[in-house]
Structures are given as C-alpha cells and as structure tokens.
Amino acid sequence: MLKTTVLMYGYVRTQVIYVFFCFFQIELDKIVTHRNSIYERLSQPVVTLDELNSAFQLLQELGDMENTIDDVYLPVENIYAKLR
C-alpha cells in the first residue's frame, strides 16, 4: 500500500512539473517573439520626432515586460524548485 502511494505521488508530481513546463514554454515563446519584434522595430533608423517617441515607448514597454516577468515568474520558479 505504501509503495503504491509513493509511486502515485511520484507520478502526480511528474505530471504537475510537466504541465508547468508546457505552460511556461508556451508563455516564454510568446515573450521571446514579442521581444524580438520590439528589437526589430528598435533597429530601424529614427528620423522624425514621432519615430523617436515610438522608440521611447517601445523601450518603456520592454522595461514593463521585465517587471511583469519578474512579478509573475519568480513565484512560479520558487514553486517549481520546491517540487524538485
């Protein structure tokens, strides 16, 4: 009975880790794609003040993304570390 419970716990733990991994892999791919899009737009030459303003807004968006990543993913990373 105890051996079955331990095996079941290990299986459930593995499944939880797998679900977390899949979810965060998808989210990470979205973030990387969006970041690459921003970098590509920032690589364009700036000629007008409107383009300069757009570049500053993109830089602000990058900063906001970094804060969001820290706020959202750090607690999850901590939970993941506990599951290991």
BAFINU-285865 format. One record per residue: residue number from 1; residue in three letters; x, y, z of N, C-alpha, C, O, CB in turn. Coordinates in steps of 0.001 Angstrom, whole numbers, plus 524288, in hexadecimal, padded with zeros to 5 digits. Glycine has a CB too. Layout:
<nodes>
seq, type, nX, nY, nZ, caX, caY, caZ, cX, cY, cZ, oX, oY, oZ, cbX, cbY, cbZ
NUM, Ala, X, Y, Z, X, Y, Z, X, Y, Z, X, Y, Z, X, Y, Z
...
</nodes>
This chain:
<nodes>
seq, type, nX, nY, nZ, caX, caY, caZ, cX, cY, cZ, oX, oY, oZ, cbX, cbY, cbZ
1, Met, 8033B, 7FB5F, 80000, 80000, 80000, 80000, 8036E, 804EA, 80000, 8027B, 80885, 7FCF6, 7FC50, 7FFF9, 804BC
2, Leu, 8075C, 80511, 8035B, 80AD3, 809A2, 803B4, 80DE1, 80A56, 7FEA2, 80EA2, 80EB9, 7FCD1, 80EA0, 80912, 8085D
3, Lys, 80FA1, 80605, 7FC5F, 8129B, 8064B, 7F787, 80F3A, 8088A, 7F320, 8111A, 80BAE, 7F000, 814AC, 800D6, 7F605
4, Thr, 80A52, 806F6, 7F2E0, 806B1, 808FE, 7EEF6, 805C9, 80ECD, 7EFBD, 80594, 811C2, 7EBF3, 8017F, 8060E, 7EF31
5, Thr, 8053E, 81073, 7F496, 8046B, 815FD, 7F5C4, 80924, 81939, 7F421, 8088D, 81D71, 7F1E7, 80351, 816C1, 7FB9E
6, Val, 80DC2, 81745, 7F538, 81291, 81A03, 7F3CB, 812FF, 81A63, 7EDDA, 81460, 81E80, 7EBC6, 8176C, 81733, 7F61A
7, Leu, 811D3, 8161F, 7EB1F, 81203, 81626, 7E567, 80E00, 819F3, 7E328, 80F1D, 81CC6, 7DF6D, 8110F, 810A0, 7E33F
8, Met, 80954, 819FD, 7E575, 8053B, 81D88, 7E3AD, 806DC, 82336, 7E48B, 805FD, 82685, 7E12A, 8000E, 81C61, 7E686
9, Tyr, 8093A, 8245B, 7E90F, 80B17, 8299E, 7EA37, 80F30, 82B4A, 7E639, 80F16, 82FB1, 7E449, 80D5B, 829E2, 7EFC9
10, Gly, 812C2, 827C3, 7E508, 816CF, 828F2, 7E12F, 81484, 829FF, 7DBD0, 81647, 82D80, 7D908, 81AB1, 8247C, 7E0DD
11, Tyr, 81095, 826F5, 7DA5D, 80E08, 827AE, 7D54D, 80B3F, 82CF7, 7D515, 80BC5, 82FD5, 7D142, 80A20, 82338, 7D442
12, Val, 80856, 82E39, 7D920, 80572, 8332B, 7D950, 80947, 837BD, 7D93D, 8086F, 83B95, 7D679, 801EB, 8336D, 7DE41
13, Arg, 80D69, 83753, 7DC38, 81164, 83B71, 7DC5E, 813C7, 83C43, 7D6FE, 8148D, 840B5, 7D556, 815AD, 83A17, 7E057
14, Thr, 814F1, 8380A, 7D448, 8171D, 8385B, 7CF06, 81346, 83AF3, 7CB4A, 814CE, 83E25, 7C809, 81890, 832EA, 7CD08
15, Gln, 80E55, 83995, 7CBC2, 80A5F, 83BF2, 7C861, 809CC, 841C8, 7C963, 8093E, 844D5, 7C5B6, 80522, 8393E, 7C929
16, Val, 809ED, 8435B, 7CE54, 80984, 848E6, 7CFB8, 80E2A, 84BDD, 7CD79, 80D7F, 85016, 7CB45, 8093E, 8499E, 7D5BF
17, Ile, 812C3, 849BF, 7CE00, 81774, 84C3E, 7CBE0, 81706, 84CAF, 7C5EF, 81875, 850B4, 7C3B7, 81C6B, 84920, 7CD6A
18, Tyr, 81519, 848AE, 7C362, 8147D, 848B8, 7BDB6, 8109D, 84CEE, 7BBF8, 81198, 84FBB, 7B82F, 812AF, 84359, 7BBCA
19, Val, 80C3C, 84D5B, 7BEBD, 80851, 85153, 7BD6B, 80AA0, 856C8, 7BE18, 809F5, 85A25, 7BAB9, 8035F, 850B1, 7C0DD
20, Phe, 80D5C, 857A7, 7C27C, 80FFC, 85CA9, 7C34A, 813CC, 85DC4, 7BED7, 813E3, 86215, 7BCB9, 812DF, 85CB5, 7C892
21, Phe, 816DE, 859F2, 7BD77, 81AC1, 85AA2, 7B958, 8182D, 85C19, 7B42D, 819EB, 85FBD, 7B18F, 81DFD, 855A6, 7B8AE
22, Cys, 81414, 85956, 7B2B1, 8116A, 85A70, 7ADBB, 80F1C, 85FED, 7ADB3, 80FA7, 862CF, 7A9E4, 80D18, 85668, 7ACBC
23, Phe, 80C87, 86155, 7B1FD, 80A30, 86688, 7B25B, 80E54, 86AC3, 7B1DF, 80DAA, 86E77, 7AEE1, 8073A, 86724, 7B785
24, Phe, 81289, 86A43, 7B4BD, 81682, 86E4B, 7B4AF, 819B3, 86E50, 7AFB0, 81BC6, 87261, 7AE2F, 81A0C, 86DA3, 7B944
25, Gln, 81A1F, 869F0, 7AD23, 81CC4, 869D5, 7A819, 819A4, 86CF4, 7A41A, 81BE2, 86FE7, 7A109, 81D8D, 86429, 7A636
26, Ile, 81483, 86C52, 7A41E, 81123, 86F41, 7A092, 81179, 87510, 7A1C5, 8120F, 87840, 79E37, 80B71, 86D5A, 7A0FA
27, Glu, 81119, 87676, 7A6C6, 81162, 87BF3, 7A84F, 816BB, 87E4E, 7A700, 8170F, 882C1, 7A535, 81043, 87C82, 7AE2B
28, Leu, 81ACF, 87B60, 7A7E2, 8200D, 87D41, 7A6A9, 820A9, 87E27, 7A0CB, 82302, 88205, 79F2A, 8242E, 8795B, 7A89B
29, Asp, 81E93, 87AA3, 79DA7, 81ED2, 87B52, 797FB, 81C04, 8804D, 7964B, 81DE6, 8831E, 792E2, 81C70, 87695, 79533
30, Lys, 81783, 88164, 798AD, 814A6, 88633, 79771, 817DB, 88B01, 798D9, 81826, 88EBD, 795D6, 80F65, 88654, 79A55
31, Ile, 81A39, 88AE0, 79D64, 81D51, 88F4F, 79F38, 82206, 8902B, 79BB5, 82335, 8949C, 79A4B, 81F16, 88E74, 7A4DF
32, Val, 824B6, 88BFE, 79A4B, 82954, 88C74, 796F6, 827CB, 88E8C, 79193, 82A8A, 891D9, 78F67, 82C1B, 8871B, 79670
33, Thr, 82381, 88CB1, 78F6F, 821AF, 88E9B, 78A60, 82068, 89468, 78AA3, 821DB, 89765, 78728, 81CE2, 88B86, 78892
34, His, 81DAF, 895FE, 78ECA, 81C51, 89B83, 78F70, 82139, 89ED9, 79034, 821B3, 8A311, 78DF1, 81895, 89C37, 7941C
35, Arg, 824D0, 89CF1, 7935F, 829B2, 89FCF, 79440, 82CBD, 8A070, 78F2B, 82EC9, 8A4A7, 78E18, 82D15, 89D00, 79858
36, Asn, 82D0F, 89C51, 78C0B, 82FD4, 89C9D, 7870C, 82D3E, 8A08C, 78362, 82FE4, 8A352, 7807B, 83007, 89735, 78473
37, Ser, 8280F, 8A0C1, 7838E, 8253E, 8A493, 78068, 8269E, 8AA24, 78217, 8276A, 8AD8F, 77ECD, 81F52, 8A3AD, 780D5
38, Ile, 826E5, 8AB05, 78732, 82850, 8B02E, 78934, 82DE1, 8B186, 787A2, 82EE6, 8B5E4, 785E3, 827B8, 8B061, 78F31
39, Tyr, 83185, 8ADD3, 78839, 836F7, 8AED5, 786B7, 8376E, 8B018, 780EE, 83A79, 8B37B, 77F60, 83A65, 8AA20, 78808
40, Glu, 83463, 8AD57, 77DC6, 8348A, 8AE5B, 77827, 8329E, 8B3E4, 77702, 834E9, 8B6AB, 773D2, 83133, 8AA4E, 77529
41, Arg, 82E6A, 8B575, 7799D, 82C62, 8BAC6, 778D3, 83035, 8BEDD, 77AE3, 830A5, 8C31B, 778AA, 8270A, 8BB68, 77B89
42, Leu, 832F2, 8BDA0, 77F12, 836C6, 8C14F, 78135, 83BAC, 8C1B7, 77DCF, 83EA1, 8C57C, 77E3A, 8384B, 8BFAD, 786B7
43, Ser, 83C7F, 8BDE1, 77A7F, 8411E, 8BDE3, 77718, 84072, 8C16E, 77259, 84438, 8C28A, 76F94, 8424F, 8B85D, 7754A
44, Gln, 83BA5, 8C335, 77169, 83AA7, 8C69F, 76CF9, 83CD5, 8CC11, 76E17, 83CBA, 8CDD3, 77291, 834BC, 8C6E5, 76BC4
45, Pro, 83ECD, 8CEC0, 76A1A, 840D6, 8D408, 76AE9, 83C82, 8D7CD, 76CAF, 8380B, 8D776, 76AEF, 84364, 8D60D, 765DB
46, Val, 83DF2, 8DB58, 77026, 83A51, 8DF45, 77222, 83B78, 8E462, 76F4F, 83FD5, 8E665, 76F77, 83ACC, 8DFED, 7783B
47, Val, 8376E, 8E670, 76CB5, 83821, 8EB33, 769A7, 834E3, 8EFAE, 76BDB, 836B5, 8F420, 76C1F, 836AC, 8EA3A, 763F3
48, Thr, 8300B, 8EE7C, 76D72, 82C88, 8F297, 76F4F, 82BD6, 8F245, 77530, 82D51, 8EE6D, 777AC, 82738, 8F236, 76C97
49, Leu, 82990, 8F660, 7775C, 8286F, 8F661, 77CF7, 82453, 8F257, 77E5A, 82486, 8F018, 78299, 826A4, 8FBC4, 77EB9
50, Asp, 82096, 8F15B, 77ADE, 81CAF, 8ED4A, 77BD9, 81F40, 8E7E3, 77C3D, 81DCF, 8E4B4, 77F8A, 81886, 8ED4D, 7777E
51, Glu, 82304, 8E6EE, 778DC, 825D3, 8E1F3, 77913, 82903, 8E18A, 77E18, 8296C, 8DD55, 78064, 8296A, 8E158, 77449
52, Leu, 82B42, 8E5E5, 77FC8, 82E29, 8E5F3, 784A9, 82A8A, 8E4D6, 78940, 82BE5, 8E1DB, 78CC5, 830EB, 8EB35, 78567
53, Asn, 825F5, 8E739, 78934, 82213, 8E647, 78D49, 82068, 8E08C, 78D4F, 81FE4, 8DE2E, 79177, 81D48, 8E9D8, 78C82
54, Ser, 81F94, 8DE5A, 788BB, 81E28, 8D8CB, 7885D, 8227F, 8D558, 78A97, 8216D, 8D17F, 78D44, 81D0A, 8D745, 7829F
55, Ala, 8275A, 8D6BB, 7897C, 82BC4, 8D3B2, 78B85, 82BEB, 8D3ED, 79179, 82CDF, 8CFF7, 79407, 830F5, 8D5B9, 7893D
56, Phe, 82AFC, 8D888, 793B0, 82ADA, 8D900, 79965, 8265F, 8D5C9, 79BBB, 826FC, 8D35E, 79FD8, 82A4C, 8DEC5, 79AFF
57, Gln, 821E9, 8D5C6, 7991C, 81D7D, 8D2A0, 79AFA, 81EC8, 8CCCE, 79AD3, 81D55, 8C9E5, 79E5E, 81895, 8D3BA, 797AB
58, Leu, 8217C, 8CB1F, 796C4, 82316, 8C5A2, 7966B, 826E6, 8C43D, 79AC6, 8268F, 8C003, 79D0C, 82593, 8C483, 79113
59, Leu, 82A7E, 8C7C0, 79BEE, 82E2A, 8C6C5, 7A036, 82B47, 8C663, 7A56F, 82C97, 8C31E, 7A8B5, 83254, 8CB20, 7A073
60, Gln, 8275E, 8C9B8, 7A631, 8242D, 8C970, 7AAF1, 82145, 8C43E, 7AB34, 820DA, 8C1DB, 7AF5C, 82043, 8CE07, 7AB26
61, Glu, 81F49, 8C288, 7A6BE, 81C90, 8BD82, 7A68F, 82036, 8B903, 7A7FA, 81EA8, 8B563, 7AABB, 81A3B, 8BC9C, 7A120
62, Leu, 82513, 8B93F, 7A618, 828EB, 8B53C, 7A785, 829DA, 8B52D, 7AD69, 82A20, 8B102, 7AFCB, 82E1C, 8B62B, 7A4A0
63, Gly, 82A58, 8B9CC, 7AFBE, 82B0D, 8BA1E, 7B568, 82665, 8B7E7, 7B85A, 82708, 8B529, 7BC40, 82BF5, 8BFBE, 7B70B
64, Asp, 821B1, 8B91C, 7B676, 81CFB, 8B709, 7B8E5, 81CCB, 8B115, 7B86F, 81B28, 8AE66, 7BC12, 8181C, 8B978, 7B666
65, Met, 81E79, 8AF0C, 7B3F0, 81E8C, 8A961, 7B32D, 82243, 8A6CA, 7B715, 82103, 8A2AE, 7B93E, 8202E, 8A806, 7AD86
66, Glu, 826C4, 8A924, 7B7FB, 82A7E, 8A6F2, 7BBB4, 8281B, 8A6BE, 7C12E, 828B9, 8A2E1, 7C3FA, 82F94, 8AA2C, 7BBC1
67, Asn, 82564, 8AAE9, 7C2AD, 822DE, 8AB00, 7C7D0, 81E95, 8A6EA, 7C82A, 81E0F, 8A44A, 7CC29, 8209E, 8B06A, 7C8F1
68, Thr, 81B86, 8A65A, 7C40C, 81757, 8A271, 7C403, 81998, 89CF8, 7C472, 81797, 899B3, 7C759, 81405, 8A2EB, 7BF07
69, Ile, 81DBE, 89C00, 7C191, 82038, 896D6, 7C1C9, 82216, 895AF, 7C753, 82140, 89168, 7C95B, 824D8, 89683, 7BDE6
70, Asp, 8249A, 89980, 7C9BB, 82674, 898C2, 7CF14, 821EF, 897CA, 7D2D5, 82239, 8944E, 7D622, 82997, 89D80, 7D0DB
71, Asp, 81DBE, 89ADF, 7D256, 8194B, 89A6B, 7D5EA, 81658, 89546, 7D548, 8148D, 892FE, 7D91D, 81593, 89EEF, 7D514
72, Val, 815DB, 89378, 7D06F, 812B8, 88ED5, 7CF5D, 815DF, 889D6, 7CFED, 8140E, 88614, 7D251, 8106C, 88F24, 7C9EF
73, Tyr, 81A8F, 889C1, 7CDC2, 81D66, 884DF, 7CD55, 820C4, 88383, 7D209, 821E4, 87EEC, 7D2ED, 820B4, 8850A, 7C8AC
74, Leu, 8225E, 88752, 7D500, 82594, 88623, 7D995, 822BA, 882A9, 7DD7F, 824FE, 87ED4, 7DF50, 82743, 88B2C, 7DC3E
75, Pro, 81DCC, 883DC, 7DEDF, 81B06, 8804C, 7E26C, 81A6A, 87ACF, 7E026, 81AAB, 876F3, 7E302, 815AA, 88281, 7E3B7
76, Val, 819A0, 87A79, 7DB13, 81910, 87558, 7D89B, 81E39, 87268, 7D8BE, 81E53, 86DB4, 7D9BB, 81723, 875E9, 7D2EE
77, Glu, 82274, 87522, 7D7C5, 82792, 872A1, 7D818, 8288E, 87090, 7DD97, 82AD3, 86C60, 7DE3E, 82BE6, 87679, 7D684
78, Asn, 826DE, 87377, 7E185, 82778, 871AF, 7E6EA, 82452, 86CC3, 7E7ED, 82636, 86925, 7EA77, 825D3, 875F6, 7EAB6
79, Ile, 81F7D, 86C9A, 7E5EF, 81C37, 867F0, 7E693, 81EB1, 86351, 7E3C7, 81EDB, 85EFD, 7E5DD, 816A2, 868EB, 7E47A
80, Tyr, 8209E, 86442, 7DF08, 82321, 86024, 7DC00, 827E3, 85DFB, 7DEED, 828C8, 85941, 7DEFC, 824C2, 86239, 7D696
81, Ala, 82AE2, 8616D, 7E150, 82F7C, 85FB1, 7E449, 82DDC, 85C35, 7E8D9, 8308F, 85871, 7EA24, 8329C, 86471, 7E651
82, Lys, 8297B, 85D79, 7EB3F, 82795, 85A3C, 7EF9E, 825C0, 854E7, 7EDBA, 82649, 85106, 7F084, 8231A, 85D02, 7F27F
83, Leu, 82395, 854B0, 7E8FC, 821B3, 84FB3, 7E6E0, 82629, 84C04, 7E580, 82579, 84742, 7E575, 81E5A, 850A5, 7E211
84, Arg, 82AB4, 84E33, 7E463, 82F23, 84AE4, 7E2EC, 830FB, 84820, 7E788, 834B5, 8451B, 7E733, 83388, 84DF6, 7E085
</nodes>
